[in-house]
Structures are given as C-alpha cells and as structure tokens.
C-alpha cells in the first residue's frame, strides 16, 4: 500500500511537491533533489509530516 508524502524545499521550506511512498520503504523520510520554483534552483527536498 502507498501513502502520500509531501516534499518541502530545504532552503526556503516551501512545500512544492507531493509523491507516493510505499509503506515497505520504512520510517526514513524521503530526500530527493528537485527544482524549486521559489529558489529558482535545484535543491534537496525532504518529506514533511
């Protein structure tokens, strides 16, 4: 089963993206490098609560 995960920029803390996360991935939070429209650069996005 999958759950929805919200990703926030590590620089400006804006919540830009949502993605699906499998429950078998464990309890660690996702970290993905994606483009932030606010920062206008590629930054690390981390999963929020």
mmCIF file as Biopython writes it, N, C-alpha, C and O atoms, coordinates in Angstrom:
data_model
#
loop_
_atom_site.group_PDB
_atom_site.id
_atom_site.type_symbol
_atom_site.label_atom_id
_atom_site.label_alt_id
_atom_site.label_comp_id
_atom_site.label_asym_id
_atom_site.label_entity_id
_atom_site.label_seq_id
_atom_site.pdbx_PDB_ins_code
_atom_site.Cartn_x
_atom_site.Cartn_y
_atom_site.Cartn_z
_atom_site.occupancy
_atom_site.B_iso_or_equiv
_atom_site.auth_seq_id
_atom_site.auth_asym_id
_atom_site.pdbx_PDB_model_num
ATOM 1   N N  . UNK A ? 1  ? 0.839  -1.178 0.000  1.0 0.0 1  A 1 
ATOM 2   C CA . UNK A ? 1  ? 0.000  0.000  0.000  1.0 0.0 1  A 1 
ATOM 3   C C  . UNK A ? 1  ? 0.883  1.241  0.000  1.0 0.0 1  A 1 
ATOM 4   O O  . UNK A ? 1  ? 1.988  1.223  0.543  1.0 0.0 1  A 1 
ATOM 5   N N  . UNK A ? 2  ? 0.400  2.306  -0.603 1.0 0.0 2  A 1 
ATOM 6   C CA . UNK A ? 2  ? 1.167  3.538  -0.701 1.0 0.0 2  A 1 
ATOM 7   C C  . UNK A ? 2  ? 0.503  4.653  0.095  1.0 0.0 2  A 1 
ATOM 8   O O  . UNK A ? 2  ? -0.713 4.668  0.281  1.0 0.0 2  A 1 
ATOM 9   N N  . UNK A ? 3  ? 1.324  5.582  0.559  1.0 0.0 3  A 1 
ATOM 10  C CA . UNK A ? 3  ? 0.819  6.756  1.253  1.0 0.0 3  A 1 
ATOM 11  C C  . UNK A ? 3  ? 1.354  8.000  0.563  1.0 0.0 3  A 1 
ATOM 12  O O  . UNK A ? 3  ? 2.388  7.953  -0.103 1.0 0.0 3  A 1 
ATOM 13  N N  . UNK A ? 4  ? 0.645  9.112  0.722  1.0 0.0 4  A 1 
ATOM 14  C CA . UNK A ? 4  ? 1.056  10.363 0.106  1.0 0.0 4  A 1 
ATOM 15  C C  . UNK A ? 4  ? 2.118  11.031 0.979  1.0 0.0 4  A 1 
ATOM 16  O O  . UNK A ? 4  ? 1.964  11.120 2.197  1.0 0.0 4  A 1 
ATOM 17  N N  . UNK A ? 5  ? 3.190  11.496 0.352  1.0 0.0 5  A 1 
ATOM 18  C CA . UNK A ? 5  ? 4.262  12.190 1.049  1.0 0.0 5  A 1 
ATOM 19  C C  . UNK A ? 5  ? 4.394  13.587 0.452  1.0 0.0 5  A 1 
ATOM 20  O O  . UNK A ? 5  ? 4.430  13.744 -0.768 1.0 0.0 5  A 1 
ATOM 21  N N  . UNK A ? 6  ? 4.467  14.602 1.314  1.0 0.0 6  A 1 
ATOM 22  C CA . UNK A ? 6  ? 4.628  15.985 0.880  1.0 0.0 6  A 1 
ATOM 23  C C  . UNK A ? 6  ? 6.103  16.345 1.010  1.0 0.0 6  A 1 
ATOM 24  O O  . UNK A ? 6  ? 6.725  16.087 2.040  1.0 0.0 6  A 1 
ATOM 25  N N  . UNK A ? 7  ? 6.664  16.948 -0.055 1.0 0.0 7  A 1 
ATOM 26  C CA . UNK A ? 7  ? 8.081  17.312 -0.063 1.0 0.0 7  A 1 
ATOM 27  C C  . UNK A ? 7  ? 8.233  18.821 0.085  1.0 0.0 7  A 1 
ATOM 28  O O  . UNK A ? 7  ? 7.524  19.590 -0.565 1.0 0.0 7  A 1 
ATOM 29  N N  . UNK A ? 8  ? 9.160  19.242 0.942  1.0 0.0 8  A 1 
ATOM 30  C CA . UNK A ? 8  ? 9.426  20.654 1.174  1.0 0.0 8  A 1 
ATOM 31  C C  . UNK A ? 8  ? 10.882 20.954 0.861  1.0 0.0 8  A 1 
ATOM 32  O O  . UNK A ? 8  ? 11.767 20.131 1.094  1.0 0.0 8  A 1 
ATOM 33  N N  . UNK A ? 9  ? 11.114 22.147 0.328  1.0 0.0 9  A 1 
ATOM 34  C CA . UNK A ? 9  ? 12.462 22.588 -0.014 1.0 0.0 9  A 1 
ATOM 35  C C  . UNK A ? 9  ? 13.276 22.793 1.267  1.0 0.0 9  A 1 
ATOM 36  O O  . UNK A ? 9  ? 12.771 23.338 2.249  1.0 0.0 9  A 1 
ATOM 37  N N  . UNK A ? 10 ? 14.528 22.356 1.250  1.0 0.0 10 A 1 
ATOM 38  C CA . UNK A ? 10 ? 15.371 22.514 2.436  1.0 0.0 10 A 1 
ATOM 39  C C  . UNK A ? 10 ? 15.899 23.941 2.576  1.0 0.0 10 A 1 
ATOM 40  O O  . UNK A ? 10 ? 16.334 24.322 3.663  1.0 0.0 10 A 1 
ATOM 41  N N  . UNK A ? 11 ? 15.875 24.736 1.514  1.0 0.0 11 A 1 
ATOM 42  C CA . UNK A ? 11 ? 16.369 26.114 1.560  1.0 0.0 11 A 1 
ATOM 43  C C  . UNK A ? 11 ? 15.293 27.099 2.014  1.0 0.0 11 A 1 
ATOM 44  O O  . UNK A ? 11 ? 15.490 27.830 2.984  1.0 0.0 11 A 1 
ATOM 45  N N  . UNK A ? 12 ? 14.150 27.120 1.312  1.0 0.0 12 A 1 
ATOM 46  C CA . UNK A ? 12 ? 13.111 28.115 1.607  1.0 0.0 12 A 1 
ATOM 47  C C  . UNK A ? 12 ? 11.911 27.523 2.341  1.0 0.0 12 A 1 
ATOM 48  O O  . UNK A ? 12 ? 11.011 28.265 2.733  1.0 0.0 12 A 1 
ATOM 49  N N  . UNK A ? 13 ? 11.876 26.202 2.536  1.0 0.0 13 A 1 
ATOM 50  C CA . UNK A ? 13 ? 10.834 25.488 3.272  1.0 0.0 13 A 1 
ATOM 51  C C  . UNK A ? 13 ? 9.447  25.586 2.645  1.0 0.0 13 A 1 
ATOM 52  O O  . UNK A ? 13 ? 8.446  25.410 3.339  1.0 0.0 13 A 1 
ATOM 53  N N  . UNK A ? 14 ? 9.374  25.862 1.354  1.0 0.0 14 A 1 
ATOM 54  C CA . UNK A ? 14 ? 8.069  25.869 0.690  1.0 0.0 14 A 1 
ATOM 55  C C  . UNK A ? 14 ? 7.730  24.443 0.269  1.0 0.0 14 A 1 
ATOM 56  O O  . UNK A ? 14 ? 8.596  23.688 -0.175 1.0 0.0 14 A 1 
ATOM 57  N N  . UNK A ? 15 ? 6.468  24.092 0.416  1.0 0.0 15 A 1 
ATOM 58  C CA . UNK A ? 15 ? 6.010  22.742 0.081  1.0 0.0 15 A 1 
ATOM 59  C C  . UNK A ? 15 ? 5.601  22.715 -1.378 1.0 0.0 15 A 1 
ATOM 60  O O  . UNK A ? 15 ? 4.525  23.193 -1.738 1.0 0.0 15 A 1 
ATOM 61  N N  . UNK A ? 16 ? 6.465  22.152 -2.223 1.0 0.0 16 A 1 
ATOM 62  C CA . UNK A ? 16 ? 6.287  22.220 -3.666 1.0 0.0 16 A 1 
ATOM 63  C C  . UNK A ? 16 ? 5.703  20.963 -4.284 1.0 0.0 16 A 1 
ATOM 64  O O  . UNK A ? 16 ? 4.921  21.061 -5.230 1.0 0.0 16 A 1 
ATOM 65  N N  . UNK A ? 17 ? 6.052  19.796 -3.788 1.0 0.0 17 A 1 
ATOM 66  C CA . UNK A ? 17 ? 5.741  18.552 -4.472 1.0 0.0 17 A 1 
ATOM 67  C C  . UNK A ? 17 ? 5.036  17.565 -3.552 1.0 0.0 17 A 1 
ATOM 68  O O  . UNK A ? 17 ? 5.191  17.606 -2.332 1.0 0.0 17 A 1 
ATOM 69  N N  . UNK A ? 18 ? 4.252  16.673 -4.168 1.0 0.0 18 A 1 
ATOM 70  C CA . UNK A ? 18 ? 3.708  15.510 -3.482 1.0 0.0 18 A 1 
ATOM 71  C C  . UNK A ? 18 ? 4.092  14.276 -4.288 1.0 0.0 18 A 1 
ATOM 72  O O  . UNK A ? 18 ? 4.210  14.335 -5.512 1.0 0.0 18 A 1 
ATOM 73  N N  . UNK A ? 19 ? 4.282  13.169 -3.601 1.0 0.0 19 A 1 
ATOM 74  C CA . UNK A ? 19 ? 4.643  11.925 -4.252 1.0 0.0 19 A 1 
ATOM 75  C C  . UNK A ? 19 ? 4.055  10.773 -3.455 1.0 0.0 19 A 1 
ATOM 76  O O  . UNK A ? 19 ? 3.639  10.952 -2.311 1.0 0.0 19 A 1 
ATOM 77  N N  . UNK A ? 20 ? 4.021  9.608  -4.049 1.0 0.0 20 A 1 
ATOM 78  C CA . UNK A ? 20 ? 3.533  8.419  -3.366 1.0 0.0 20 A 1 
ATOM 79  C C  . UNK A ? 20 ? 4.723  7.647  -2.800 1.0 0.0 20 A 1 
ATOM 80  O O  . UNK A ? 20 ? 5.740  7.468  -3.470 1.0 0.0 20 A 1 
ATOM 81  N N  . UNK A ? 21 ? 4.578  7.191  -1.553 1.0 0.0 21 A 1 
ATOM 82  C CA . UNK A ? 21 ? 5.640  6.466  -0.865 1.0 0.0 21 A 1 
ATOM 83  C C  . UNK A ? 21 ? 5.089  5.115  -0.446 1.0 0.0 21 A 1 
ATOM 84  O O  . UNK A ? 21 ? 3.999  5.036  0.121  1.0 0.0 21 A 1 
ATOM 85  N N  . UNK A ? 22 ? 5.833  4.049  -0.721 1.0 0.0 22 A 1 
ATOM 86  C CA . UNK A ? 22 ? 5.394  2.720  -0.317 1.0 0.0 22 A 1 
ATOM 87  C C  . UNK A ? 22 ? 5.649  2.526  1.169  1.0 0.0 22 A 1 
ATOM 88  O O  . UNK A ? 22 ? 6.610  3.066  1.716  1.0 0.0 22 A 1 
ATOM 89  N N  . UNK A ? 23 ? 4.794  1.764  1.813  1.0 0.0 23 A 1 
ATOM 90  C CA . UNK A ? 23 ? 4.943  1.521  3.244  1.0 0.0 23 A 1 
ATOM 91  C C  . UNK A ? 23 ? 6.147  0.652  3.552  1.0 0.0 23 A 1 
ATOM 92  O O  . UNK A ? 23 ? 6.673  0.700  4.664  1.0 0.0 23 A 1 
ATOM 93  N N  . UNK A ? 24 ? 6.591  -0.142 2.591  1.0 0.0 24 A 1 
ATOM 94  C CA . UNK A ? 24 ? 7.747  -1.003 2.812  1.0 0.0 24 A 1 
ATOM 95  C C  . UNK A ? 24 ? 9.059  -0.222 2.811  1.0 0.0 24 A 1 
ATOM 96  O O  . UNK A ? 24 ? 10.111 -0.791 3.103  1.0 0.0 24 A 1 
ATOM 97  N N  . UNK A ? 25 ? 9.012  1.075  2.487  1.0 0.0 25 A 1 
ATOM 98  C CA . UNK A ? 25 ? 10.228 1.894  2.462  1.0 0.0 25 A 1 
ATOM 99  C C  . UNK A ? 25 ? 10.759 2.170  3.865  1.0 0.0 25 A 1 
ATOM 100 O O  . UNK A ? 25 ? 11.887 2.639  4.011  1.0 0.0 25 A 1 
ATOM 101 N N  . UNK A ? 26 ? 9.973  1.890  4.895  1.0 0.0 26 A 1 
ATOM 102 C CA . UNK A ? 26 ? 10.426 2.100  6.264  1.0 0.0 26 A 1 
ATOM 103 C C  . UNK A ? 26 ? 9.992  3.452  6.788  1.0 0.0 26 A 1 
ATOM 104 O O  . UNK A ? 26 ? 9.156  4.131  6.193  1.0 0.0 26 A 1 
ATOM 105 N N  . UNK A ? 27 ? 10.570 3.824  7.900  1.0 0.0 27 A 1 
ATOM 106 C CA . UNK A ? 27 ? 10.166 5.077  8.531  1.0 0.0 27 A 1 
ATOM 107 C C  . UNK A ? 27 ? 11.089 6.241  8.168  1.0 0.0 27 A 1 
ATOM 108 O O  . UNK A ? 27 ? 10.851 7.365  8.608  1.0 0.0 27 A 1 
ATOM 109 N N  . UNK A ? 28 ? 12.151 5.994  7.364  1.0 0.0 28 A 1 
ATOM 110 C CA . UNK A ? 28 ? 13.025 7.114  6.995  1.0 0.0 28 A 1 
ATOM 111 C C  . UNK A ? 28 ? 12.316 8.030  6.010  1.0 0.0 28 A 1 
ATOM 112 O O  . UNK A ? 28 ? 11.512 7.596  5.185  1.0 0.0 28 A 1 
ATOM 113 N N  . UNK A ? 29 ? 12.636 9.289  6.123  1.0 0.0 29 A 1 
ATOM 114 C CA . UNK A ? 29 ? 11.997 10.294 5.275  1.0 0.0 29 A 1 
ATOM 115 C C  . UNK A ? 29 ? 12.695 10.375 3.925  1.0 0.0 29 A 1 
ATOM 116 O O  . UNK A ? 29 ? 13.908 10.192 3.819  1.0 0.0 29 A 1 
ATOM 117 N N  . UNK A ? 30 ? 11.911 10.650 2.908  1.0 0.0 30 A 1 
ATOM 118 C CA . UNK A ? 30 ? 12.448 10.770 1.555  1.0 0.0 30 A 1 
ATOM 119 C C  . UNK A ? 30 ? 13.275 12.037 1.418  1.0 0.0 30 A 1 
ATOM 120 O O  . UNK A ? 30 ? 12.931 13.070 1.993  1.0 0.0 30 A 1 
ATOM 121 N N  . UNK A ? 31 ? 14.349 11.967 0.670  1.0 0.0 31 A 1 
ATOM 122 C CA . UNK A ? 31 ? 15.120 13.149 0.280  1.0 0.0 31 A 1 
ATOM 123 C C  . UNK A ? 31 ? 15.393 13.029 -1.209 1.0 0.0 31 A 1 
ATOM 124 O O  . UNK A ? 31 ? 16.051 12.091 -1.658 1.0 0.0 31 A 1 
ATOM 125 N N  . UNK A ? 32 ? 14.882 13.992 -1.970 1.0 0.0 32 A 1 
ATOM 126 C CA . UNK A ? 32 ? 15.007 13.984 -3.425 1.0 0.0 32 A 1 
ATOM 127 C C  . UNK A ? 32 ? 15.471 15.360 -3.874 1.0 0.0 32 A 1 
ATOM 128 O O  . UNK A ? 32 ? 15.005 16.375 -3.357 1.0 0.0 32 A 1 
ATOM 129 N N  . UNK A ? 33 ? 16.384 15.398 -4.833 1.0 0.0 33 A 1 
ATOM 130 C CA . UNK A ? 33 ? 16.831 16.671 -5.385 1.0 0.0 33 A 1 
ATOM 131 C C  . UNK A ? 33 ? 15.908 17.051 -6.532 1.0 0.0 33 A 1 
ATOM 132 O O  . UNK A ? 33 ? 15.856 16.360 -7.549 1.0 0.0 33 A 1 
ATOM 133 N N  . UNK A ? 34 ? 15.167 18.169 -6.364 1.0 0.0 34 A 1 
ATOM 134 C CA . UNK A ? 34 ? 14.195 18.611 -7.355 1.0 0.0 34 A 1 
ATOM 135 C C  . UNK A ? 34 ? 14.313 20.116 -7.544 1.0 0.0 34 A 1 
ATOM 136 O O  . UNK A ? 34 ? 14.995 20.798 -6.780 1.0 0.0 34 A 1 
ATOM 137 N N  . UNK A ? 35 ? 13.637 20.628 -8.577 1.0 0.0 35 A 1 
ATOM 138 C CA . UNK A ? 35 ? 13.664 22.054 -8.876 1.0 0.0 35 A 1 
ATOM 139 C C  . UNK A ? 35 ? 12.664 22.791 -7.990 1.0 0.0 35 A 1 
ATOM 140 O O  . UNK A ? 35 ? 11.513 22.372 -7.873 1.0 0.0 35 A 1 
ATOM 141 N N  . UNK A ? 36 ? 13.096 23.880 -7.369 1.0 0.0 36 A 1 
ATOM 142 C CA . UNK A ? 36 ? 12.237 24.717 -6.538 1.0 0.0 36 A 1 
ATOM 143 C C  . UNK A ? 36 ? 11.920 25.994 -7.313 1.0 0.0 36 A 1 
ATOM 144 O O  . UNK A ? 36 ? 12.826 26.714 -7.732 1.0 0.0 36 A 1 
ATOM 145 N N  . UNK A ? 37 ? 10.629 26.270 -7.502 1.0 0.0 37 A 1 
ATOM 146 C CA . UNK A ? 37 ? 10.219 27.460 -8.242 1.0 0.0 37 A 1 
ATOM 147 C C  . UNK A ? 37 ? 10.517 28.735 -7.473 1.0 0.0 37 A 1 
ATOM 148 O O  . UNK A ? 37 ? 10.784 29.772 -8.079 1.0 0.0 37 A 1 
ATOM 149 N N  . UNK A ? 38 ? 10.474 28.674 -6.149 1.0 0.0 38 A 1 
ATOM 150 C CA . UNK A ? 38 ? 10.732 29.852 -5.326 1.0 0.0 38 A 1 
ATOM 151 C C  . UNK A ? 38 ? 12.217 30.220 -5.333 1.0 0.0 38 A 1 
ATOM 152 O O  . UNK A ? 38 ? 12.570 31.389 -5.489 1.0 0.0 38 A 1 
ATOM 153 N N  . UNK A ? 39 ? 13.077 29.226 -5.164 1.0 0.0 39 A 1 
ATOM 154 C CA . UNK A ? 39 ? 14.526 29.462 -5.151 1.0 0.0 39 A 1 
ATOM 155 C C  . UNK A ? 39 ? 15.102 29.584 -6.561 1.0 0.0 39 A 1 
ATOM 156 O O  . UNK A ? 39 ? 16.196 30.119 -6.741 1.0 0.0 39 A 1 
ATOM 157 N N  . UNK A ? 40 ? 14.368 29.087 -7.563 1.0 0.0 40 A 1 
ATOM 158 C CA . UNK A ? 40 ? 14.811 29.055 -8.950 1.0 0.0 40 A 1 
ATOM 159 C C  . UNK A ? 40 ? 16.133 28.293 -9.098 1.0 0.0 40 A 1 
ATOM 160 O O  . UNK A ? 40 ? 17.042 28.722 -9.808 1.0 0.0 40 A 1 
ATOM 161 N N  . UNK A ? 41 ? 16.210 27.145 -8.402 1.0 0.0 41 A 1 
ATOM 162 C CA . UNK A ? 41 ? 17.404 26.310 -8.461 1.0 0.0 41 A 1 
ATOM 163 C C  . UNK A ? 41 ? 17.034 24.890 -8.050 1.0 0.0 41 A 1 
ATOM 164 O O  . UNK A ? 41 ? 15.973 24.664 -7.467 1.0 0.0 41 A 1 
ATOM 165 N N  . UNK A ? 42 ? 17.903 23.939 -8.351 1.0 0.0 42 A 1 
ATOM 166 C CA . UNK A ? 42 ? 17.714 22.567 -7.904 1.0 0.0 42 A 1 
ATOM 167 C C  . UNK A ? 42 ? 18.208 22.468 -6.465 1.0 0.0 42 A 1 
ATOM 168 O O  . UNK A ? 42 ? 19.370 22.757 -6.177 1.0 0.0 42 A 1 
ATOM 169 N N  . UNK A ? 43 ? 17.318 22.058 -5.565 1.0 0.0 43 A 1 
ATOM 170 C CA . UNK A ? 43 ? 17.665 21.916 -4.145 1.0 0.0 43 A 1 
ATOM 171 C C  . UNK A ? 43 ? 17.164 20.574 -3.642 1.0 0.0 43 A 1 
ATOM 172 O O  . UNK A ? 43 ? 16.396 19.890 -4.317 1.0 0.0 43 A 1 
ATOM 173 N N  . UNK A ? 44 ? 17.606 20.211 -2.459 1.0 0.0 44 A 1 
ATOM 174 C CA . UNK A ? 44 ? 17.150 18.982 -1.826 1.0 0.0 44 A 1 
ATOM 175 C C  . UNK A ? 44 ? 15.794 19.213 -1.211 1.0 0.0 44 A 1 
ATOM 176 O O  . UNK A ? 44 ? 15.592 20.185 -0.483 1.0 0.0 44 A 1 
ATOM 177 N N  . UNK A ? 45 ? 14.857 18.321 -1.502 1.0 0.0 45 A 1 
ATOM 178 C CA . UNK A ? 45 ? 13.520 18.383 -0.923 1.0 0.0 45 A 1 
ATOM 179 C C  . UNK A ? 45 ? 13.357 17.199 0.022  1.0 0.0 45 A 1 
ATOM 180 O O  . UNK A ? 45 ? 13.674 16.063 -0.334 1.0 0.0 45 A 1 
ATOM 181 N N  . UNK A ? 46 ? 12.858 17.471 1.235  1.0 0.0 46 A 1 
ATOM 182 C CA . UNK A ? 46 ? 12.686 16.434 2.237  1.0 0.0 46 A 1 
ATOM 183 C C  . UNK A ? 46 ? 11.217 16.241 2.540  1.0 0.0 46 A 1 
ATOM 184 O O  . UNK A ? 46 ? 10.415 17.166 2.417  1.0 0.0 46 A 1 
ATOM 185 N N  . UNK A ? 47 ? 10.877 15.032 2.935  1.0 0.0 47 A 1 
ATOM 186 C CA . UNK A ? 47 ? 9.498  14.702 3.284  1.0 0.0 47 A 1 
ATOM 187 C C  . UNK A ? 47 ? 9.113  15.390 4.591  1.0 0.0 47 A 1 
ATOM 188 O O  . UNK A ? 47 ? 9.876  15.388 5.558  1.0 0.0 47 A 1 
ATOM 189 N N  . UNK A ? 48 ? 7.910  15.982 4.603  1.0 0.0 48 A 1 
ATOM 190 C CA . UNK A ? 48 ? 7.405  16.625 5.814  1.0 0.0 48 A 1 
ATOM 191 C C  . UNK A ? 48 ? 6.335  15.752 6.438  1.0 0.0 48 A 1 
ATOM 192 O O  . UNK A ? 48 ? 5.975  14.709 5.892  1.0 0.0 48 A 1 
ATOM 193 N N  . UNK A ? 49 ? 5.831  16.177 7.575  1.0 0.0 49 A 1 
ATOM 194 C CA . UNK A ? 49 ? 4.764  15.425 8.243  1.0 0.0 49 A 1 
ATOM 195 C C  . UNK A ? 49 ? 3.459  15.565 7.533  1.0 0.0 49 A 1 
ATOM 196 O O  . UNK A ? 49 ? 2.457  14.995 7.965  1.0 0.0 49 A 1 
#
